[in-house]
Amino acid sequence: MLVDTKYGMFIDGEWVHAGNRAVIDVVNPATLEKIAEVPLGSADDAKMAIQSAKEAFEPWADLTARERSGYLYRAYELMLQQKEKLAELLTLEQGKPLKEALAEIEFAASFLLWYAEEGNRVYGETIPSSKKNKRLWAIPQPIGVVAAITPWNFPSAMVTRKIAPALAAGCTVVLKPAEQTPLSAIEIMKIFEEVGLPRGVVNLITGNPAEIGEVLLNSKDVKSITFTGSTEVGKLLMKGSASNLKKVSLELGGHAPLLVLEDADLDLAAEQALASKFRNCGQTCICTNRIFVHENIKEVFLEKLVNKVRNLKMGEGLNVKTDIGPLINESALKKVTDHVNDAHRKGAEILIGGKEWDGPGGYYFEPTVLSNVTRDMKIMNEETFGPVVPVYSFEKLDDAISVANDTDYGLAAFVFTNDFNKAIYVSEKLQYGIVGINDVFPGTAEAPFGGIKESGFGKEGGHQGIKEFLEWKYISAAVKDLGR
C-alpha cells in the first residue's frame, strides 16, 4: 500500500515535493511492496538546504540556551504523543518488529529531552592568569552548519541523536537520511515544523547519497559532518573533508564480542545474547557478532541459547507475534548467506537455522547459531549485520580477550561474569569504546556512545555529545591596575 505519495524534502521551512523530477521508491522489506516515494534530490537541492541553514544560523545561535531548549521540549512531548503512528511507519519502511519500533521512538524522544536540558549546561571557563594584568576566559560557541547523515537501521533514533545536540548547541542542520528509510526522518521534520522551529534551522534532503555527499563535503559553509554508517563510507567522508579541514564525527561499523566466563549466570547470558544478536534481525552496530564461551560451560550455554532461538517467531513486523523481521535488502541477504556458507565449508556446525526463510516475500534469513567456528572464517573477521551468531570456545581468559581484540573494529563488547574482579579486568583489557558488564543494552541518552579504532571517533549522548558541535574561543584581556 502507498502510505503517502506526498512525502517531500524540507528546505527553508517549505516542503519540496517531487513534481516532475525523478523519485526514490520506498519499499517495505518484509513484503517488497512500494509504500511511498520521495524526491530524488539533486546537488542544487543540497546547496539550497545549506544556504537556508547558513542564513538561519546566526539568529538561532543568538537565542538563549533556554529559548532553544523550549523547542526541543515541545518536540519531545509531541513525539511521544505520536509514538504509535511513528512506530508503525518505522516498521513499514525498515522491517523491524513493532515492539522494537515503539522502543526506538521512545529512545529517539529521549535525546530531545536530554539535550533540551543539557543545552542549558554548556559552561565556559575562567582561567587563573599567571600575570596580574590579564583576565582569561574560554567560551564555547556553536560550530555552524552541521550536515547529519543517518543510517537505515535506526531511522528515528539516529536522527534525534544527531539533531538534538546540534540544535541545543546553537547549530543549524542539513539532514540526509538513508534512501531506504526516509519516511521516519520526514515525520520528525514535521514535528519540528509543528513546534514552530524557525525556518531554515533544520532542513532535509533526499536523493543520491554520492551526489549529495559531495556537495556537503565541498561546501565551505558546512562546518561539521556527523555520520553513522559503514566504515568504508566513513573513510571516504574523512578523506573528502580534508580539503577544507571540515570537522567530522563518525560512528561506524562494529564486530562486537560477547564473552561468557565460566562463573557467569548462563540463563542471563543466553537471554541477553539472544536479545543482543537478534534485535533488528542482527542489524545493529553494537549487536553481538561473536560469542566466546569458556569450554567448560560451552555445551550447557549452547543448549540454552539454541532453545531460546528455536522459540523466535519470524514474520512481518506489524504482526504482534513477530520477534524477527526481514533484512533490509537483497545485498544484506546475500552477505549473510555468504558468511554462513563460508563457515559451513570450513567446518562450522549449524546448530539451528542456516538458510533463507520463505516468508511473505521479503528478505528473510532464519536465526542461526554456529558452533565449532575457527578464526579463519569470514564471520569471525567481518561484520555480518544479520541474524547469525558464531560461538567460539576458549580455555584461557587472556586468549579470549586477545582474539576478541584482534579486529580493526572497536565499538562495543560485552562480558558476562559474576566475579567483580574479572569484570573489571576484562572491561579494561577489551579494546572497545563501549563495554557492557552483564548488559547488552548500554545505549542511553545520558551516556557517551562511540567507538575507537576503525569504528570511528566522536561521541553521541551524554554531555560529551553536545561538545561535538562546539568550538572553544579563548579570550585574553589586559586590564589596568586602578588601585593605589
C-alpha positions as CSV (number, residue, x, y, z in Angstrom):
1,M,0.0,0.0,0.0
2,L,1.1,3.6,-0.5
3,V,1.3,5.4,2.8
4,D,1.5,8.8,1.3
5,T,2.6,9.9,-2.2
6,K,3.2,13.4,-1.0
7,Y,6.4,12.9,1.0
8,G,8.9,15.6,0.2
9,M,12.1,17.4,1.2
10,F,12.1,20.1,3.8
11,I,14.1,23.2,2.8
12,D,14.0,26.6,4.4
13,G,10.7,25.8,6.1
14,E,8.9,24.6,3.0
15,W,8.1,21.2,1.7
16,V,9.6,20.4,-1.7
17,H,7.7,17.6,-3.5
18,A,8.8,15.6,-6.5
19,G,6.7,17.4,-9.1
20,N,8.2,16.4,-12.5
21,R,11.5,15.2,-11.0
22,A,12.6,11.6,-10.5
23,V,11.6,9.8,-7.3
24,I,13.0,7.2,-4.9
25,D,10.6,4.3,-4.2
26,V,10.4,3.4,-0.5
27,V,9.8,-0.4,-0.2
28,N,8.7,-2.5,2.7
29,P,11.5,-5.1,3.1
30,A,9.0,-7.5,4.7
31,T,6.7,-7.7,1.6
32,L,8.6,-5.9,-1.1
33,E,5.6,-3.6,-1.6
34,K,6.1,0.0,-2.5
35,I,4.8,2.1,0.3
36,A,5.8,5.6,-0.7
37,E,8.1,7.7,-2.8
38,V,10.3,10.7,-2.1
39,P,12.0,13.2,-4.4
40,L,15.4,12.3,-5.9
41,G,17.1,15.4,-4.7
42,S,19.9,17.0,-6.6
43,A,23.1,18.8,-5.9
44,D,21.2,22.1,-6.3
45,D,18.7,21.0,-3.7
46,A,21.6,20.3,-1.3
47,K,23.1,23.7,-2.0
48,M,19.7,25.4,-1.3
49,A,19.4,23.5,2.0
50,I,22.9,24.5,3.0
51,Q,22.2,28.2,2.2
52,S,19.0,28.0,4.2
53,A,20.8,26.6,7.2
54,K,23.6,29.2,6.8
55,E,21.1,32.1,6.8
56,A,19.3,30.7,9.8
57,F,22.4,30.0,11.8
58,E,23.2,33.4,13.4
59,P,19.6,34.2,14.6
60,W,19.4,30.7,16.0
61,A,22.8,30.8,17.7
62,D,21.8,34.2,19.2
63,L,18.9,32.7,21.1
64,T,19.5,31.8,24.7
65,A,20.0,28.2,25.5
66,R,16.7,28.3,27.4
67,E,14.9,29.5,24.3
68,R,16.4,26.8,22.1
69,S,15.6,24.1,24.7
70,G,11.9,25.1,24.7
71,Y,11.6,23.9,21.1
72,L,13.3,20.6,22.0
73,Y,11.0,20.1,25.0
74,R,7.9,20.6,22.8
75,A,9.3,18.2,20.1
76,Y,9.9,15.6,22.8
77,E,6.3,15.8,24.0
78,L,4.9,15.7,20.5
79,M,7.0,12.7,19.5
80,L,5.7,10.7,22.5
81,Q,2.1,11.7,21.7
82,Q,2.6,10.4,18.2
83,K,4.7,7.3,19.0
84,E,2.2,4.6,17.8
85,K,1.9,6.3,14.4
86,L,5.6,6.9,14.1
87,A,6.4,3.3,15.2
88,E,4.1,1.8,12.6
89,L,5.6,3.8,9.8
90,L,9.1,2.9,11.0
91,T,8.2,-0.8,10.8
92,L,6.7,-0.4,7.4
93,E,9.8,1.1,5.9
94,Q,12.5,-0.6,7.9
95,G,11.0,-4.0,8.8
96,K,11.8,-4.3,12.5
97,P,9.0,-5.7,14.8
98,L,6.5,-3.1,16.0
99,K,7.5,-3.6,19.6
100,E,11.1,-2.7,18.7
101,A,9.9,0.2,16.7
102,L,8.0,1.6,19.7
103,A,11.1,1.2,21.8
104,E,13.1,3.1,19.2
105,I,10.6,6.0,19.1
106,E,10.9,6.4,22.9
107,F,14.7,6.2,22.6
108,A,14.6,8.8,19.9
109,A,12.5,11.1,22.0
110,S,14.8,10.7,25.0
111,F,17.6,12.6,23.1
112,L,15.2,15.5,22.6
113,L,14.6,15.6,26.3
114,W,18.2,15.1,27.4
115,Y,19.6,17.9,25.1
116,A,16.7,20.2,26.0
117,E,18.3,20.0,29.4
118,E,21.9,19.7,28.5
119,G,21.9,22.7,26.3
120,N,21.5,24.8,29.5
121,R,24.6,23.3,31.0
122,V,27.2,24.2,28.4
123,Y,29.7,26.0,30.5
124,G,32.8,28.1,29.8
125,E,35.9,28.5,32.0
126,T,37.6,31.3,33.8
127,I,41.3,30.6,33.8
128,P,43.6,31.8,36.6
129,S,46.2,34.0,34.9
130,S,49.9,33.9,35.6
131,K,50.0,37.7,35.1
132,K,48.3,40.3,37.3
133,N,47.1,42.4,34.5
134,K,45.5,39.6,32.5
135,R,42.0,38.1,32.7
136,L,41.5,34.8,30.7
137,W,38.3,33.0,29.6
138,A,37.4,30.1,27.4
139,I,33.9,30.2,26.0
140,P,32.0,27.6,23.9
141,Q,30.4,28.7,20.6
142,P,28.3,26.7,18.1
143,I,30.4,25.4,15.2
144,G,27.9,26.5,12.5
145,V,26.0,24.5,9.8
146,V,26.1,20.7,10.5
147,A,25.4,18.0,7.9
148,A,23.9,14.9,9.5
149,I,23.9,11.7,7.6
150,T,21.9,8.9,9.2
151,P,21.5,5.1,8.5
152,W,18.6,2.9,7.8
153,N,18.8,0.5,10.8
154,F,17.6,3.1,13.3
155,P,15.9,5.7,11.1
156,S,14.4,7.7,14.0
157,A,16.8,7.4,16.9
158,M,19.9,8.2,14.8
159,V,18.2,11.4,13.6
160,T,17.4,12.8,17.0
161,R,20.7,11.6,18.5
162,K,22.5,13.9,16.0
163,I,20.0,16.8,15.5
164,A,19.1,17.3,19.2
165,P,22.6,18.2,20.5
166,A,23.4,20.2,17.4
167,L,20.3,22.4,17.9
168,A,20.9,22.7,21.6
169,A,24.4,23.9,20.9
170,G,23.1,26.6,18.6
171,C,23.9,24.9,15.3
172,T,21.6,24.6,12.2
173,V,21.3,21.3,10.4
174,V,21.0,19.8,6.9
175,L,19.9,16.2,7.3
176,K,20.4,13.4,4.7
177,P,18.6,10.2,5.8
178,A,19.2,6.9,4.3
179,E,17.5,6.4,1.0
180,Q,15.9,3.1,2.2
181,T,14.2,4.8,5.2
182,P,13.5,8.5,4.7
183,L,9.9,8.5,6.0
184,S,10.7,8.4,9.7
185,A,13.1,11.3,9.3
186,I,10.5,13.3,7.3
187,E,7.9,12.7,10.1
188,I,10.4,14.1,12.6
189,M,10.8,17.2,10.4
190,K,7.0,17.6,10.6
191,I,7.3,17.6,14.4
192,F,9.9,20.3,14.3
193,E,7.7,22.3,11.9
194,E,4.7,21.8,14.2
195,V,6.5,23.1,17.3
196,G,7.4,26.3,15.3
197,L,11.1,25.8,14.8
198,P,12.3,28.9,12.8
199,R,12.6,28.3,9.1
200,G,16.0,27.1,7.9
201,V,17.1,25.7,11.3
202,V,16.5,22.2,10.2
203,N,16.5,21.0,6.5
204,L,16.0,17.6,5.0
205,I,17.2,16.4,1.6
206,T,16.6,13.0,0.0
207,G,18.4,11.7,-3.1
208,N,21.6,10.1,-4.4
209,P,24.0,9.8,-1.4
210,A,27.1,10.2,-3.5
211,E,25.9,13.4,-5.2
212,I,24.6,15.0,-2.1
213,G,27.5,13.8,0.0
214,E,29.9,15.5,-2.4
215,V,28.1,18.8,-2.0
216,L,28.1,18.6,1.7
217,L,31.8,17.8,1.8
218,N,32.9,20.5,-0.6
219,S,30.7,23.3,0.9
220,K,32.8,25.7,2.9
221,D,29.5,26.7,4.7
222,V,29.2,23.2,6.2
223,K,31.4,23.3,9.2
224,S,30.8,19.7,10.5
225,I,29.7,16.4,9.3
226,T,28.2,13.8,11.7
227,F,27.8,10.4,10.1
228,T,26.6,6.9,11.2
229,G,27.2,4.1,8.7
230,S,29.8,1.8,7.2
231,T,33.5,2.1,7.9
232,E,34.1,2.3,4.1
233,V,31.9,5.3,3.7
234,G,33.3,6.9,6.8
235,K,36.8,6.7,5.4
236,L,35.6,8.4,2.2
237,L,34.0,11.2,4.2
238,M,37.1,11.7,6.3
239,K,39.3,11.8,3.2
240,G,36.9,14.2,1.4
241,S,36.7,16.5,4.4
242,A,40.4,17.1,4.4
243,S,40.3,19.6,1.5
244,N,38.7,22.3,3.8
245,L,39.5,20.8,7.2
246,K,35.9,20.1,8.0
247,K,35.2,18.6,11.4
248,V,34.0,15.0,11.1
249,S,32.5,12.7,13.8
250,L,31.9,9.1,12.8
251,E,30.0,6.2,14.3
252,L,31.0,3.3,12.0
253,G,30.9,-0.5,11.9
254,G,31.3,-2.9,14.8
255,H,32.3,-6.5,15.4
256,A,31.2,-6.9,19.0
257,P,32.4,-9.9,21.0
258,L,30.4,-11.3,23.9
259,L,32.5,-13.2,26.5
260,V,30.8,-15.7,28.7
261,L,33.1,-16.6,31.6
262,E,33.0,-19.9,33.5
263,D,31.3,-18.3,36.5
264,A,28.6,-16.5,34.5
265,D,24.8,-16.8,35.1
266,L,24.2,-18.8,32.0
267,D,20.4,-18.2,31.8
268,L,21.1,-14.4,31.9
269,A,24.0,-14.8,29.4
270,A,21.8,-16.8,26.9
271,E,18.9,-14.4,27.3
272,Q,21.0,-11.3,26.8
273,A,23.0,-12.9,23.9
274,L,19.7,-13.6,22.2
275,A,18.4,-10.1,22.7
276,S,21.6,-8.6,21.5
277,K,22.2,-10.7,18.5
278,F,18.7,-10.9,17.1
279,R,17.4,-7.5,17.8
280,N,16.5,-5.8,14.5
281,C,17.4,-9.0,12.7
282,G,21.0,-8.6,13.8
283,Q,21.2,-5.2,12.0
284,T,22.7,-3.1,14.8
285,C,26.2,-1.8,15.1
286,I,26.6,-3.0,18.6
287,C,24.9,-6.3,18.3
288,T,26.8,-9.4,19.3
289,N,28.8,-10.6,16.3
290,R,30.9,-13.3,18.0
291,I,30.3,-15.2,21.2
292,F,33.3,-16.5,23.3
293,V,32.3,-19.2,25.8
294,H,34.6,-21.0,28.3
295,E,34.9,-24.6,27.1
296,N,33.7,-26.0,30.4
297,I,30.3,-24.4,30.0
298,K,30.0,-24.4,26.2
299,E,27.6,-27.3,25.8
300,V,25.2,-26.0,28.5
301,F,25.3,-22.5,27.2
302,L,24.7,-23.6,23.6
303,E,21.7,-25.8,24.7
304,K,20.1,-22.8,26.5
305,L,20.8,-20.4,23.6
306,V,19.5,-22.8,20.8
307,N,16.3,-23.5,22.8
308,K,15.7,-19.8,23.0
309,V,16.4,-19.2,19.3
310,R,14.0,-22.1,18.5
311,N,11.1,-20.1,20.1
312,L,11.7,-16.9,18.0
313,K,8.9,-16.1,15.6
314,M,9.7,-14.7,12.2
315,G,7.4,-12.6,10.1
316,E,6.2,-9.2,9.1
317,G,6.9,-6.6,11.8
318,L,3.3,-5.3,12.2
319,N,2.3,-8.8,13.4
320,V,2.4,-8.5,17.2
321,K,3.8,-12.1,17.5
322,T,6.8,-11.4,15.4
323,D,10.3,-11.4,17.0
324,I,12.4,-11.2,13.9
325,G,11.6,-9.3,10.8
326,P,13.4,-9.1,7.4
327,L,16.9,-7.9,6.4
328,I,16.9,-4.6,4.7
329,N,17.6,-5.6,1.2
330,E,18.9,-8.3,-1.2
331,S,22.5,-7.3,-0.7
332,A,22.2,-7.9,3.0
333,L,20.6,-11.3,2.5
334,K,23.5,-12.3,0.2
335,K,26.1,-11.3,2.7
336,V,24.5,-13.3,5.5
337,T,24.2,-16.3,3.2
338,D,27.8,-16.0,2.2
339,H,29.0,-15.8,5.8
340,V,27.1,-18.9,6.8
341,N,28.1,-20.9,3.7
342,D,31.8,-19.9,4.2
343,A,31.7,-21.0,7.8
344,H,30.0,-24.3,7.0
345,R,32.5,-25.1,4.3
346,K,35.3,-24.6,6.8
347,G,33.9,-26.9,9.4
348,A,31.4,-25.0,11.4
349,E,28.3,-26.9,12.7
350,I,24.9,-25.3,12.1
351,L,23.0,-25.9,15.3
352,I,19.9,-24.1,14.1
353,G,18.8,-22.1,11.1
354,G,21.3,-21.6,8.4
355,K,19.1,-20.8,5.4
356,E,16.7,-18.3,3.9
357,W,13.2,-18.4,5.1
358,D,10.2,-18.4,2.7
359,G,8.2,-15.6,4.3
360,P,5.7,-13.1,2.9
361,G,8.0,-12.1,0.1
362,G,10.8,-10.2,1.8
363,Y,14.4,-10.7,2.6
364,Y,14.3,-13.2,5.5
365,F,17.0,-15.4,6.9
366,E,16.5,-17.9,9.7
367,P,18.0,-17.1,13.1
368,T,21.2,-19.1,13.1
369,V,23.7,-20.4,15.7
370,L,27.1,-21.8,14.5
371,S,29.4,-23.9,16.7
372,N,33.0,-25.1,16.2
373,V,33.9,-21.9,14.4
374,T,37.5,-21.0,13.7
375,R,39.4,-17.7,13.3
376,D,39.8,-18.1,9.5
377,M,36.1,-17.9,8.8
378,K,34.6,-14.7,7.4
379,I,32.1,-14.4,10.1
380,M,34.9,-14.2,12.7
381,N,36.5,-11.3,10.8
382,E,33.7,-9.3,9.2
383,E,30.6,-7.6,10.4
384,T,27.7,-9.9,9.4
385,F,24.8,-7.5,10.1
386,G,22.3,-10.3,10.2
387,P,20.7,-13.0,12.4
388,V,23.7,-15.3,12.7
389,V,26.0,-15.8,15.7
390,P,29.2,-17.9,15.8
391,V,30.2,-19.5,19.1
392,Y,33.9,-19.8,19.8
393,S,35.2,-21.7,22.8
394,F,38.2,-20.8,24.9
395,E,40.2,-22.2,27.8
396,K,42.3,-19.2,29.0
397,L,40.7,-15.8,29.6
398,D,43.6,-13.8,28.2
399,D,43.4,-15.9,25.0
400,A,39.8,-15.0,24.6
401,I,40.5,-11.3,25.1
402,S,43.3,-11.4,22.6
403,V,41.1,-12.9,19.9
404,A,38.2,-10.5,20.8
405,N,40.6,-7.6,20.3
406,D,42.1,-9.0,17.0
407,T,39.9,-6.8,14.8
408,D,40.1,-3.3,13.3
409,Y,36.7,-2.6,14.9
410,G,36.3,-1.2,18.4
411,L,32.8,-0.1,19.0
412,A,31.2,-2.4,21.7
413,A,32.0,-5.5,23.6
414,F,30.2,-7.5,26.4
415,V,31.3,-9.7,29.2
416,F,29.2,-12.0,31.4
417,T,30.6,-12.9,34.8
418,N,29.6,-12.9,38.5
419,D,33.2,-12.2,39.5
420,F,33.6,-8.4,40.1
421,N,37.4,-8.5,39.7
422,K,37.2,-10.4,36.4
423,A,34.6,-7.9,35.2
424,I,36.8,-5.0,35.8
425,Y,39.9,-6.8,34.4
426,V,38.2,-7.8,31.2
427,S,36.4,-4.5,30.7
428,E,39.7,-2.6,31.0
429,K,41.5,-5.1,28.6
430,L,38.9,-5.1,25.9
431,Q,39.9,-2.5,23.2
432,Y,36.4,-1.1,22.6
433,G,34.8,2.3,23.2
434,I,31.8,0.7,25.0
435,V,31.8,-2.3,27.3
436,G,28.7,-3.9,28.9
437,I,29.1,-6.0,32.0
438,N,26.1,-8.4,32.2
439,D,24.4,-5.8,30.0
440,V,24.0,-5.8,26.2
441,F,21.9,-2.5,26.0
442,P,24.3,0.2,27.0
443,G,22.8,2.9,24.8
444,T,21.2,5.7,26.6
445,A,20.8,9.5,26.0
446,E,22.8,10.4,29.2
447,A,25.9,8.4,28.4
448,P,28.6,8.8,25.7
449,F,28.3,6.4,22.8
450,G,31.1,5.8,20.3
451,G,33.9,3.6,19.2
452,I,37.7,3.5,18.8
453,K,39.9,2.2,16.0
454,E,38.1,1.8,12.7
455,S,34.7,2.1,14.4
456,G,35.1,5.9,14.3
457,F,35.6,8.7,16.7
458,G,33.4,11.3,18.5
459,K,30.7,10.7,21.0
460,E,26.9,10.8,20.8
461,G,24.9,11.1,24.0
462,G,25.9,12.5,27.4
463,H,27.4,15.9,28.0
464,Q,30.1,14.7,25.5
465,G,27.7,14.6,22.7
466,I,27.0,18.3,22.6
467,K,30.7,19.1,22.5
468,E,30.9,17.7,19.0
469,F,29.1,20.8,17.8
470,L,31.0,23.4,19.8
471,E,34.2,25.3,19.2
472,W,36.2,26.9,22.0
473,K,37.2,30.5,21.9
474,Y,39.9,31.7,24.2
475,I,39.7,35.4,25.3
476,S,42.6,37.2,26.9
477,A,42.0,40.7,28.3
478,A,44.7,43.1,29.5
479,V,43.4,45.3,32.3
480,K,44.8,48.4,34.1
481,D,45.5,48.5,37.8
482,L,43.1,51.1,39.1
483,G,44.2,50.7,42.7
484,R,46.8,52.8,44.5
